Amino acid sequence: MLIDTHCHLDDERFKSERDQIIKNAQNEGVETLITIGCDVENSKSAQKIAQSYNGVYFSAGVHPHEAKKAPTDFIGQLEKIAAHEKCVAIGECGLDYYYKNSPKDAQKAVFLEQIDLAKKLNKALIIHVRDAWSECSDILAQKKLGPKKVIIHCFSGTWEHAQKFLALGCIISLSGIVTFKNPGDLVQVAQKVPLDCLVVETDAPYLAPIPHRGKRNEPKYVIETAKKIAEIKNIGLEELAAKTTKNAQNVFGIK
């Protein structure tokens, strides 16, 4: 059994065959999927999808790319959405200084409010971070969310970056990037991150792993990421799957 801790089931590329995509994953042993909210309306869509399928849960959040467009009452709206029994996290939220689709000040303000909401609701926090590693870890150090409550989604940094987040009690989530021919520092990260601080994801429909690179990604392909990490760690796939599944169940409060 595996859990895809981060996918986007509301994406247009899944619209005409969402039922089959979810069935395909669950038939392959990916029994639980977390579909992610990236703005208020998208979070509502994620809720509707989660309501419609067994084994599907959702998060409610505002992505840093969308920060500049967040309505003034976005936190109140997210809190209402997050009251649903299948909402397991706040996010994805965070800081992205690579694309800069929203001004840094707007990103930071929206991020801080979502951290406070996650603390208030005692829910996991899913973080997107790119080219803002130090500022993000500094904010988390100040906010003190507690151990195993924060997931660094689709981690793409160095081992040094990972160590800072691990020291704060965060969980590192690895995607199909670790299977790429040029995965950056992720082989070292996968090797060194302790098993009890690791989960796996697809970020589907993005970032399809090898051997599906170039195709639309889907949740069942999380198996390829798990296989690669198990190979890097020199452990069996069953051990890797069991541990990452338990980690995901604990952080999201699901069974």
C-alpha positions in Angstrom: 0.0 0.0 0.0 1.1 3.5 -0.8 -0.3 7.0 -0.3 0.1 9.7 -2.9 0.3 12.6 -0.6 0.0 15.3 -3.2 -1.9 15.3 -6.5 -4.3 17.7 -8.3 -7.3 15.6 -9.2 -9.4 18.7 -10.2 -6.9 19.4 -13.0 -8.6 19.7 -16.5 -6.3 16.9 -17.7 -8.2 14.5 -15.4 -11.7 15.9 -15.9 -13.0 13.4 -18.5 -11.5 10.3 -16.8 -11.2 11.1 -13.1 -13.1 8.0 -12.0 -10.7 5.8 -14.0 -7.6 7.6 -12.8 -8.6 7.1 -9.2 -9.6 3.5 -9.8 -6.3 2.8 -11.6 -4.3 4.1 -8.6 -6.3 2.1 -6.0 -6.0 -1.1 -8.1 -2.2 -0.7 -8.1 -2.2 -0.4 -4.3 -2.1 3.4 -4.1 -5.2 3.3 -1.9 -5.2 6.8 -0.5 -4.9 10.1 -2.4 -4.6 13.7 -1.2 -5.9 16.2 -3.7 -4.6 19.7 -3.1 -6.2 23.1 -2.9 -4.3 26.0 -4.5 -6.8 28.8 -4.0 -10.2 29.2 -2.5 -12.3 28.0 -5.4 -9.8 25.2 -6.2 -10.1 24.1 -2.5 -13.8 23.9 -2.9 -13.4 21.7 -6.0 -10.9 19.5 -4.1 -13.5 19.1 -1.3 -16.2 18.0 -3.8 -13.9 15.4 -5.3 -12.9 14.1 -1.9 -16.5 13.8 -0.9 -17.2 11.7 -4.0 -14.6 9.0 -3.6 -13.5 6.6 -0.9 -9.8 6.9 -0.1 -9.6 10.5 -1.4 -8.9 13.4 1.0 -8.1 17.0 0.4 -6.3 20.1 1.6 -7.4 23.7 1.5 -5.0 26.5 0.8 -3.7 29.4 -1.3 -0.5 28.7 -3.4 2.2 31.4 -3.4 1.5 31.9 -7.1 -2.1 32.9 -6.2 -1.2 35.1 -3.2 -1.8 38.4 -5.0 -5.3 37.3 -6.0 -6.4 36.0 -2.6 -9.6 37.7 -1.5 -9.5 39.7 1.7 -11.5 37.1 3.6 -9.6 34.1 2.2 -8.7 32.8 5.6 -12.3 32.8 6.8 -13.3 30.9 3.6 -10.5 28.4 4.0 -11.4 27.8 7.6 -15.0 27.0 6.5 -13.8 24.6 3.8 -11.3 23.0 6.2 -14.1 22.2 8.6 -15.1 19.3 6.3 -14.2 15.9 7.8 -12.1 14.9 4.8 -9.9 18.0 4.9 -6.5 16.8 6.3 -4.3 19.8 5.8 -3.9 23.5 5.1 -2.0 24.3 1.9 -0.3 24.1 -0.4 1.1 27.4 0.7 4.5 28.9 1.0 7.1 31.0 -0.8 8.2 30.8 -4.5 10.8 33.3 -5.4 11.8 31.5 -8.6 8.7 32.4 -10.7 7.6 35.4 -8.6 4.0 35.2 -9.9 3.1 37.1 -6.8 5.1 39.8 -5.0 7.2 38.6 -2.1 5.3 40.7 0.5 2.0 39.2 -0.7 3.4 35.7 -0.6 4.7 36.1 2.9 1.5 37.6 4.3 -0.7 34.9 2.8 1.7 32.2 4.0 1.8 33.5 7.6 -2.0 33.5 7.8 -2.2 29.9 6.6 0.5 28.8 9.2 -1.7 30.4 11.9 -4.8 28.7 10.5 -3.1 25.3 10.5 -2.0 25.8 14.2 -5.5 27.0 15.1 -7.2 23.9 13.5 -4.4 21.5 14.5 -4.0 20.4 10.9 -1.0 19.5 8.9 0.6 22.2 6.8 1.7 21.5 3.2 4.5 23.9 2.0 5.6 24.8 -1.5 9.0 26.4 -1.4 11.4 27.3 -4.2 14.4 29.7 -4.1 13.3 30.8 -0.6 14.8 28.1 1.6 16.3 30.2 4.3 13.3 32.6 4.7 10.9 29.7 4.8 12.9 27.8 7.4 13.3 31.0 9.5 9.5 31.5 9.5 8.8 28.0 10.5 11.4 28.2 13.3 9.6 31.3 14.6 6.1 29.8 14.3 6.9 26.5 16.1 4.3 24.2 14.6 5.6 21.2 16.4 7.1 17.9 15.1 5.6 16.0 12.2 3.0 18.7 11.3 4.7 20.2 8.3 5.3 18.6 4.9 7.8 20.1 2.5 6.1 19.2 -0.7 8.0 18.2 -3.8 11.3 18.9 -2.1 13.9 20.1 -4.7 16.6 21.6 -2.5 20.0 20.4 -1.2 20.8 18.1 1.7 21.8 21.2 3.6 18.3 22.7 3.0 16.7 19.4 4.0 18.7 19.3 7.3 17.3 22.7 8.3 13.7 21.5 7.8 14.3 18.2 9.5 15.7 20.0 12.5 12.4 21.8 12.7 10.5 18.5 12.7 9.3 18.7 9.1 8.6 15.8 6.8 10.3 15.7 3.4 8.1 14.7 0.4 9.8 13.4 -2.7 8.3 13.3 -6.1 9.1 11.8 -9.5 12.0 14.3 -9.8 14.2 11.8 -7.9 13.9 9.4 -10.9 15.1 11.9 -13.5 18.4 11.6 -15.2 19.5 14.9 -13.6 17.8 15.0 -10.2 20.0 17.6 -8.7 20.9 16.7 -5.1 17.8 14.6 -4.6 19.7 11.2 -4.7 21.7 12.4 -1.7 18.6 13.7 0.0 16.7 10.5 -0.6 19.7 8.5 0.8 20.0 10.6 3.9 16.5 11.6 5.0 15.5 9.3 7.8 12.7 6.9 6.9 10.4 8.2 9.6 10.6 11.7 8.1 9.8 10.8 4.5 6.6 10.6 2.3 6.1 10.2 -1.4 4.0 12.1 -3.9 3.3 12.5 -7.6 2.2 16.2 -7.9 0.1 14.7 -10.8 -0.5 15.7 -13.5 2.9 17.3 -13.3 6.4 15.7 -13.1 5.8 12.2 -14.3 8.6 9.9 -13.2 10.7 7.8 -15.4 9.6 5.6 -17.3 6.6 7.8 -17.9 8.6 11.1 -18.4 6.9 13.4 -20.9 3.5 11.9 -20.3 0.7 13.2 -18.1 1.5 12.1 -14.5 -1.1 10.2 -12.5 -1.3 9.0 -8.9 -0.5 5.3 -9.7 2.9 6.4 -10.8 3.9 7.2 -7.3 5.1 3.5 -7.3 8.0 4.5 -9.6 9.1 7.1 -7.1 8.9 4.7 -4.2 10.9 2.1 -6.2 13.7 4.6 -6.9 13.9 5.8 -3.3 14.0 2.2 -2.0 16.8 1.5 -4.5 18.7 4.5 -3.3 18.3 3.5 0.3 19.1 -0.1 -0.4 15.9 -1.4 1.2 12.9 -3.3 0.0 10.0 -1.6 -1.7 7.6 -3.1 0.9 9.6 -1.5 3.7 9.7 1.9 2.0 6.0 1.7 1.2 5.0 0.6 4.8 7.0 3.4 6.4 6.0 6.2 4.1 2.4 5.2 4.4 2.5 5.2 8.2 4.2 8.6 8.1 1.5 10.0 5.9 -1.3 8.5 8.0 0.2 10.0 11.1 0.7 13.5 9.7 -2.7 13.7 8.0 -4.6 11.9 10.8 -6.0 9.2 8.5 -6.2 5.4 8.5 
